[in-house]
Amino acid sequence: MNHTILIAEDEARLREILCDFFLSKGDHPVPAANGLQALELAETIEFDGVLLDIMMPGLNGLSVCRALRRHSDVPIIFLTALSDEEDKLLGYELGADDYVTKPFSMAVLHAKITALIHRSRGTILTGDQLAAGRIRIVCSSQKVYVDDQEITLTPKEYSLLLCLMRNRGTVLSREQLLVKCWGYDYEGESRAVDTHIRRLRDKLGTAADHIKTVIKAGYKLEV
């Protein structure tokens, strides 16, 4: 399996238990005792998945997640004692892929992050191509094909499609798409995403139904 997993947890004993468990499963766990250390590690190591405790001193998990999402699509699961729905929604808005409330099953947590990693890679055909259903992207040339017929996209439309395909099956909010595709914290109208999605669907033609609208949440690519 050999996935490299960042485990950011300020409780030393739990952090040790998590690392031991993931190591026993054939993964490579990298521990971080606080949010700042987690970000420093993320600058030098390419992680396959991230486990983030929310209530960490100094820089909490929410802030770490926000920072990571500015430049990475790595799967992120929050570890928290919080169970309030608003806290969970905030985590999802910031780009978390899942939420596990303490106490939790180590086996279930491992299964969740492993599934997210596999899903995030699920569209890769070769090192240069992504495919989902009837859509195929050649990354080196930024060419897009539907049923092997090339279609022409604007840079923003291409970025949106690429982001959705790399996160196949995961709901991405408008705010997440703005940050991932525009490349910075956009403070304008997030509904601009809707316009680009509509144009992208028009160009995808009969494959437009691969892009699903999730009411009050955002969009996802599903086959």
FENKA-V22801 format. One line per field, one symbol per residue. burial: + if it has 24 or more other C-alpha atoms within 12 Angstrom, else -. Layout:
BEGIN
burial = ???
END
This chain:
BEGIN
burial = --++++++++----+--++-++----+++++++++++++-++----++++++++++--++++++++++++++++++++++-------+-++++++++++++----+--++-++++++-++++++----+++++++++++--+++++----+-+--+++++++++++++++++++++++++++----------++-++--++-++--+++++++----+++++-
END
